[in-house]
Amino acid sequence: MLFGLIQVLPEALDLIKYPPKIDDVIREQSVEERKSNSALVPEIIDEQNDELS
């Protein structure tokens, strides 16, 4: 079976090898996104809102 080679942009490869920290990703989300994210508990949302104030 032959497989074609897939070329990946260096920026995409870096994100695959070194993904951003989950805390950084959550902080970049808007308040609406965080409130609708079922993986976050209300305490986390409240703490982050306090940090942004």
PDB file of N, CA, C and O in Angstrom:
ATOM      1  N   MET A   1       0.847  -1.166   0.000  1.00  0.00           N
ATOM      2  CA  MET A   1       0.000   0.000   0.000  1.00  0.00           C
ATOM      3  C   MET A   1       0.902   1.243   0.000  1.00  0.00           C
ATOM      4  O   MET A   1       1.854   1.320   0.776  1.00  0.00           O
ATOM      5  N   LEU A   2       0.603   2.198  -0.860  1.00  0.00           N
ATOM      6  CA  LEU A   2       1.407   3.410  -0.942  1.00  0.00           C
ATOM      7  C   LEU A   2       0.687   4.566  -0.252  1.00  0.00           C
ATOM      8  O   LEU A   2      -0.521   4.752  -0.400  1.00  0.00           O
ATOM      9  N   PHE A   3       1.444   5.312   0.481  1.00  0.00           N
ATOM     10  CA  PHE A   3       0.904   6.498   1.142  1.00  0.00           C
ATOM     11  C   PHE A   3       1.616   7.714   0.587  1.00  0.00           C
ATOM     12  O   PHE A   3       2.835   7.709   0.417  1.00  0.00           O
ATOM     13  N   GLY A   4       0.851   8.757   0.304  1.00  0.00           N
ATOM     14  CA  GLY A   4       1.449   9.993  -0.173  1.00  0.00           C
ATOM     15  C   GLY A   4       2.051  10.762   0.988  1.00  0.00           C
ATOM     16  O   GLY A   4       1.592  10.659   2.126  1.00  0.00           O
ATOM     17  N   LEU A   5       3.059  11.515   0.693  1.00  0.00           N
ATOM     18  CA  LEU A   5       3.670  12.353   1.722  1.00  0.00           C
ATOM     19  C   LEU A   5       2.833  13.616   1.902  1.00  0.00           C
ATOM     20  O   LEU A   5       2.384  14.224   0.931  1.00  0.00           O
ATOM     21  N   ILE A   6       2.638  13.988   3.132  1.00  0.00           N
ATOM     22  CA  ILE A   6       1.886  15.199   3.439  1.00  0.00           C
ATOM     23  C   ILE A   6       2.878  16.236   3.950  1.00  0.00           C
ATOM     24  O   ILE A   6       3.627  15.989   4.895  1.00  0.00           O
ATOM     25  N   GLN A   7       2.869  17.382   3.318  1.00  0.00           N
ATOM     26  CA  GLN A   7       3.737  18.455   3.776  1.00  0.00           C
ATOM     27  C   GLN A   7       2.952  19.332   4.743  1.00  0.00           C
ATOM     28  O   GLN A   7       1.821  19.732   4.466  1.00  0.00           O
ATOM     29  N   VAL A   8       3.569  19.619   5.870  1.00  0.00           N
ATOM     30  CA  VAL A   8       2.935  20.427   6.898  1.00  0.00           C
ATOM     31  C   VAL A   8       3.735  21.715   7.053  1.00  0.00           C
ATOM     32  O   VAL A   8       4.965  21.701   7.086  1.00  0.00           O
ATOM     33  N   LEU A   9       3.023  22.811   7.145  1.00  0.00           N
ATOM     34  CA  LEU A   9       3.701  24.086   7.358  1.00  0.00           C
ATOM     35  C   LEU A   9       4.485  24.042   8.663  1.00  0.00           C
ATOM     36  O   LEU A   9       4.033  23.434   9.633  1.00  0.00           O
ATOM     37  N   PRO A  10       5.654  24.678   8.702  1.00  0.00           N
ATOM     38  CA  PRO A  10       6.455  24.658   9.932  1.00  0.00           C
ATOM     39  C   PRO A  10       5.689  25.188  11.151  1.00  0.00           C
ATOM     40  O   PRO A  10       5.862  24.681  12.259  1.00  0.00           O
ATOM     41  N   GLU A  11       4.840  26.212  10.946  1.00  0.00           N
ATOM     42  CA  GLU A  11       4.079  26.770  12.063  1.00  0.00           C
ATOM     43  C   GLU A  11       3.100  25.729  12.607  1.00  0.00           C
ATOM     44  O   GLU A  11       2.931  25.602  13.819  1.00  0.00           O
ATOM     45  N   ALA A  12       2.458  24.990  11.708  1.00  0.00           N
ATOM     46  CA  ALA A  12       1.512  23.953  12.131  1.00  0.00           C
ATOM     47  C   ALA A  12       2.245  22.813  12.828  1.00  0.00           C
ATOM     48  O   ALA A  12       1.760  22.270  13.820  1.00  0.00           O
ATOM     49  N   LEU A  13       3.397  22.458  12.313  1.00  0.00           N
ATOM     50  CA  LEU A  13       4.187  21.396  12.924  1.00  0.00           C
ATOM     51  C   LEU A  13       4.614  21.788  14.340  1.00  0.00           C
ATOM     52  O   LEU A  13       4.592  20.953  15.244  1.00  0.00           O
ATOM     53  N   ASP A  14       4.999  23.045  14.537  1.00  0.00           N
ATOM     54  CA  ASP A  14       5.362  23.520  15.877  1.00  0.00           C
ATOM     55  C   ASP A  14       4.183  23.416  16.840  1.00  0.00           C
ATOM     56  O   ASP A  14       4.360  23.042  17.999  1.00  0.00           O
ATOM     57  N   LEU A  15       2.978  23.746  16.364  1.00  0.00           N
ATOM     58  CA  LEU A  15       1.797  23.643  17.229  1.00  0.00           C
ATOM     59  C   LEU A  15       1.492  22.192  17.586  1.00  0.00           C
ATOM     60  O   LEU A  15       1.002  21.906  18.679  1.00  0.00           O
ATOM     61  N   ILE A  16       1.780  21.280  16.666  1.00  0.00           N
ATOM     62  CA  ILE A  16       1.566  19.867  16.946  1.00  0.00           C
ATOM     63  C   ILE A  16       2.598  19.366  17.952  1.00  0.00           C
ATOM     64  O   ILE A  16       2.258  18.667  18.907  1.00  0.00           O
ATOM     65  N   LYS A  17       3.852  19.727  17.731  1.00  0.00           N
ATOM     66  CA  LYS A  17       4.921  19.272  18.622  1.00  0.00           C
ATOM     67  C   LYS A  17       4.865  19.951  19.982  1.00  0.00           C
ATOM     68  O   LYS A  17       5.109  19.315  21.008  1.00  0.00           O
ATOM     69  N   TYR A  18       4.544  21.244  19.991  1.00  0.00           N
ATOM     70  CA  TYR A  18       4.558  22.030  21.219  1.00  0.00           C
ATOM     71  C   TYR A  18       3.226  22.774  21.361  1.00  0.00           C
ATOM     72  O   TYR A  18       3.160  23.981  21.125  1.00  0.00           O
ATOM     73  N   PRO A  19       2.173  22.058  21.743  1.00  0.00           N
ATOM     74  CA  PRO A  19       0.866  22.720  21.833  1.00  0.00           C
ATOM     75  C   PRO A  19       0.869  23.775  22.940  1.00  0.00           C
ATOM     76  O   PRO A  19       1.633  23.669  23.900  1.00  0.00           O
ATOM     77  N   PRO A  20       0.014  24.795  22.805  1.00  0.00           N
ATOM     78  CA  PRO A  20      -0.040  25.820  23.844  1.00  0.00           C
ATOM     79  C   PRO A  20      -0.593  25.234  25.143  1.00  0.00           C
ATOM     80  O   PRO A  20      -1.325  24.243  25.133  1.00  0.00           O
ATOM     81  N   LYS A  21      -0.232  25.859  26.247  1.00  0.00           N
ATOM     82  CA  LYS A  21      -0.746  25.416  27.544  1.00  0.00           C
ATOM     83  C   LYS A  21      -2.249  25.653  27.588  1.00  0.00           C
ATOM     84  O   LYS A  21      -2.742  26.654  27.068  1.00  0.00           O
ATOM     85  N   ILE A  22      -2.965  24.738  28.204  1.00  0.00           N
ATOM     86  CA  ILE A  22      -4.418  24.837  28.265  1.00  0.00           C
ATOM     87  C   ILE A  22      -4.840  26.117  28.983  1.00  0.00           C
ATOM     88  O   ILE A  22      -5.848  26.726  28.626  1.00  0.00           O
ATOM     89  N   ASP A  23      -4.068  26.528  29.997  1.00  0.00           N
ATOM     90  CA  ASP A  23      -4.387  27.769  30.715  1.00  0.00           C
ATOM     91  C   ASP A  23      -4.336  28.968  29.772  1.00  0.00           C
ATOM     92  O   ASP A  23      -5.189  29.854  29.838  1.00  0.00           O
ATOM     93  N   ASP A  24      -3.335  28.991  28.898  1.00  0.00           N
ATOM     94  CA  ASP A  24      -3.217  30.098  27.945  1.00  0.00           C
ATOM     95  C   ASP A  24      -4.383  30.105  26.964  1.00  0.00           C
ATOM     96  O   ASP A  24      -4.902  31.164  26.613  1.00  0.00           O
ATOM     97  N   VAL A  25      -4.792  28.913  26.522  1.00  0.00           N
ATOM     98  CA  VAL A  25      -5.904  28.811  25.578  1.00  0.00           C
ATOM     99  C   VAL A  25      -7.194  29.298  26.230  1.00  0.00           C
ATOM    100  O   VAL A  25      -7.970  30.028  25.613  1.00  0.00           O
ATOM    101  N   ILE A  26      -7.420  28.893  27.475  1.00  0.00           N
ATOM    102  CA  ILE A  26      -8.637  29.308  28.186  1.00  0.00           C
ATOM    103  C   ILE A  26      -8.642  30.814  28.399  1.00  0.00           C
ATOM    104  O   ILE A  26      -9.679  31.460  28.249  1.00  0.00           O
ATOM    105  N   ARG A  27      -7.491  31.377  28.748  1.00  0.00           N
ATOM    106  CA  ARG A  27      -7.415  32.835  28.980  1.00  0.00           C
ATOM    107  C   ARG A  27      -7.701  33.633  27.715  1.00  0.00           C
ATOM    108  O   ARG A  27      -8.203  34.754  27.789  1.00  0.00           O
ATOM    109  N   GLU A  28      -7.386  33.066  26.559  1.00  0.00           N
ATOM    110  CA  GLU A  28      -7.631  33.749  25.290  1.00  0.00           C
ATOM    111  C   GLU A  28      -9.097  33.694  24.867  1.00  0.00           C
ATOM    112  O   GLU A  28      -9.516  34.446  23.987  1.00  0.00           O
ATOM    113  N   GLN A  29      -9.881  32.805  25.490  1.00  0.00           N
ATOM    114  CA  GLN A  29     -11.295  32.693  25.145  1.00  0.00           C
ATOM    115  C   GLN A  29     -12.067  33.896  25.696  1.00  0.00           C
ATOM    116  O   GLN A  29     -11.697  34.486  26.711  1.00  0.00           O
ATOM    117  N   SER A  30     -13.139  34.233  25.002  1.00  0.00           N
ATOM    118  CA  SER A  30     -14.003  35.306  25.492  1.00  0.00           C
ATOM    119  C   SER A  30     -14.789  34.793  26.694  1.00  0.00           C
ATOM    120  O   SER A  30     -14.853  33.589  26.940  1.00  0.00           O
ATOM    121  N   VAL A  31     -15.385  35.720  27.436  1.00  0.00           N
ATOM    122  CA  VAL A  31     -16.179  35.345  28.605  1.00  0.00           C
ATOM    123  C   VAL A  31     -17.322  34.419  28.185  1.00  0.00           C
ATOM    124  O   VAL A  31     -17.631  33.455  28.886  1.00  0.00           O
ATOM    125  N   GLU A  32     -17.945  34.709  27.054  1.00  0.00           N
ATOM    126  CA  GLU A  32     -19.052  33.880  26.580  1.00  0.00           C
ATOM    127  C   GLU A  32     -18.583  32.457  26.283  1.00  0.00           C
ATOM    128  O   GLU A  32     -19.274  31.490  26.603  1.00  0.00           O
ATOM    129  N   GLU A  33     -17.404  32.333  25.667  1.00  0.00           N
ATOM    130  CA  GLU A  33     -16.872  31.006  25.362  1.00  0.00           C
ATOM    131  C   GLU A  33     -16.589  30.227  26.639  1.00  0.00           C
ATOM    132  O   GLU A  33     -16.887  29.036  26.727  1.00  0.00           O
ATOM    133  N   ARG A  34     -16.009  30.909  27.631  1.00  0.00           N
ATOM    134  CA  ARG A  34     -15.712  30.234  28.893  1.00  0.00           C
ATOM    135  C   ARG A  34     -16.987  29.809  29.606  1.00  0.00           C
ATOM    136  O   ARG A  34     -17.047  28.713  30.164  1.00  0.00           O
ATOM    137  N   LYS A  35     -18.002  30.659  29.593  1.00  0.00           N
ATOM    138  CA  LYS A  35     -19.256  30.313  30.276  1.00  0.00           C
ATOM    139  C   LYS A  35     -19.959  29.147  29.597  1.00  0.00           C
ATOM    140  O   LYS A  35     -20.638  28.366  30.264  1.00  0.00           O
ATOM    141  N   SER A  36     -19.810  29.015  28.281  1.00  0.00           N
ATOM    142  CA  SER A  36     -20.477  27.922  27.571  1.00  0.00           C
ATOM    143  C   SER A  36     -19.621  26.656  27.510  1.00  0.00           C
ATOM    144  O   SER A  36     -20.065  25.636  26.984  1.00  0.00           O
ATOM    145  N   ASN A  37     -18.406  26.713  28.038  1.00  0.00           N
ATOM    146  CA  ASN A  37     -17.509  25.560  28.022  1.00  0.00           C
ATOM    147  C   ASN A  37     -17.851  24.648  29.197  1.00  0.00           C
ATOM    148  O   ASN A  37     -17.583  24.988  30.349  1.00  0.00           O
ATOM    149  N   SER A  38     -18.437  23.504  28.908  1.00  0.00           N
ATOM    150  CA  SER A  38     -18.875  22.594  29.963  1.00  0.00           C
ATOM    151  C   SER A  38     -17.710  21.948  30.716  1.00  0.00           C
ATOM    152  O   SER A  38     -17.920  21.337  31.764  1.00  0.00           O
ATOM    153  N   ALA A  39     -16.499  22.074  30.203  1.00  0.00           N
ATOM    154  CA  ALA A  39     -15.334  21.506  30.882  1.00  0.00           C
ATOM    155  C   ALA A  39     -14.869  22.383  32.040  1.00  0.00           C
ATOM    156  O   ALA A  39     -14.113  21.927  32.898  1.00  0.00           O
ATOM    157  N   LEU A  40     -15.312  23.627  32.070  1.00  0.00           N
ATOM    158  CA  LEU A  40     -14.911  24.536  33.131  1.00  0.00           C
ATOM    159  C   LEU A  40     -15.976  24.568  34.216  1.00  0.00           C
ATOM    160  O   LEU A  40     -17.172  24.611  33.928  1.00  0.00           O
ATOM    161  N   VAL A  41     -15.536  24.547  35.447  1.00  0.00           N
ATOM    162  CA  VAL A  41     -16.484  24.678  36.551  1.00  0.00           C
ATOM    163  C   VAL A  41     -16.636  26.153  36.888  1.00  0.00           C
ATOM    164  O   VAL A  41     -15.732  26.938  36.601  1.00  0.00           O
ATOM    165  N   PRO A  42     -17.744  26.550  37.483  1.00  0.00           N
ATOM    166  CA  PRO A  42     -17.969  27.982  37.769  1.00  0.00           C
ATOM    167  C   PRO A  42     -16.841  28.647  38.559  1.00  0.00           C
ATOM    168  O   PRO A  42     -16.565  29.830  38.359  1.00  0.00           O
ATOM    169  N   GLU A  43     -16.189  27.905  39.450  1.00  0.00           N
ATOM    170  CA  GLU A  43     -15.112  28.503  40.243  1.00  0.00           C
ATOM    171  C   GLU A  43     -13.965  28.973  39.350  1.00  0.00           C
ATOM    172  O   GLU A  43     -13.382  30.029  39.597  1.00  0.00           O
ATOM    173  N   ILE A  44     -13.643  28.211  38.333  1.00  0.00           N
ATOM    174  CA  ILE A  44     -12.567  28.590  37.415  1.00  0.00           C
ATOM    175  C   ILE A  44     -12.953  29.855  36.655  1.00  0.00           C
ATOM    176  O   ILE A  44     -12.136  30.762  36.495  1.00  0.00           O
ATOM    177  N   ILE A  45     -14.176  29.912  36.195  1.00  0.00           N
ATOM    178  CA  ILE A  45     -14.641  31.082  35.453  1.00  0.00           C
ATOM    179  C   ILE A  45     -14.582  32.314  36.347  1.00  0.00           C
ATOM    180  O   ILE A  45     -14.122  33.372  35.916  1.00  0.00           O
ATOM    181  N   ASP A  46     -15.043  32.184  37.588  1.00  0.00           N
ATOM    182  CA  ASP A  46     -15.030  33.311  38.516  1.00  0.00           C
ATOM    183  C   ASP A  46     -13.610  33.776  38.807  1.00  0.00           C
ATOM    184  O   ASP A  46     -13.350  34.979  38.857  1.00  0.00           O
ATOM    185  N   GLU A  47     -12.692  32.837  38.999  1.00  0.00           N
ATOM    186  CA  GLU A  47     -11.302  33.202  39.262  1.00  0.00           C
ATOM    187  C   GLU A  47     -10.703  33.973  38.093  1.00  0.00           C
ATOM    188  O   GLU A  47      -9.995  34.959  38.296  1.00  0.00           O
ATOM    189  N   GLN A  48     -10.981  33.534  36.882  1.00  0.00           N
ATOM    190  CA  GLN A  48     -10.414  34.194  35.712  1.00  0.00           C
ATOM    191  C   GLN A  48     -11.038  35.568  35.520  1.00  0.00           C
ATOM    192  O   GLN A  48     -10.348  36.497  35.099  1.00  0.00           O
ATOM    193  N   ASN A  49     -12.302  35.720  35.812  1.00  0.00           N
ATOM    194  CA  ASN A  49     -12.930  37.022  35.691  1.00  0.00           C
ATOM    195  C   ASN A  49     -12.321  38.000  36.693  1.00  0.00           C
ATOM    196  O   ASN A  49     -12.154  39.181  36.388  1.00  0.00           O
ATOM    197  N   ASP A  50     -11.989  37.511  37.882  1.00  0.00           N
ATOM    198  CA  ASP A  50     -11.343  38.347  38.886  1.00  0.00           C
ATOM    199  C   ASP A  50      -9.954  38.791  38.418  1.00  0.00           C
ATOM    200  O   ASP A  50      -9.549  39.930  38.650  1.00  0.00           O
ATOM    201  N   GLU A  51      -9.226  37.881  37.755  1.00  0.00           N
ATOM    202  CA  GLU A  51      -7.895  38.208  37.265  1.00  0.00           C
ATOM    203  C   GLU A  51      -7.952  39.255  36.164  1.00  0.00           C
ATOM    204  O   GLU A  51      -7.055  40.092  36.054  1.00  0.00           O
ATOM    205  N   LEU A  52      -9.004  39.213  35.345  1.00  0.00           N
ATOM    206  CA  LEU A  52      -9.126  40.158  34.234  1.00  0.00           C
ATOM    207  C   LEU A  52      -9.542  41.539  34.708  1.00  0.00           C
ATOM    208  O   LEU A  52      -9.332  42.525  34.001  1.00  0.00           O
ATOM    209  N   SER A  53     -10.123  41.623  35.884  1.00  0.00           N
ATOM    210  CA  SER A  53     -10.592  42.920  36.396  1.00  0.00           C
ATOM    211  C   SER A  53      -9.475  43.745  36.974  1.00  0.00           C
ATOM    212  O   SER A  53      -9.709  44.858  37.443  1.00  0.00           O
TER     213      SER A  53
END
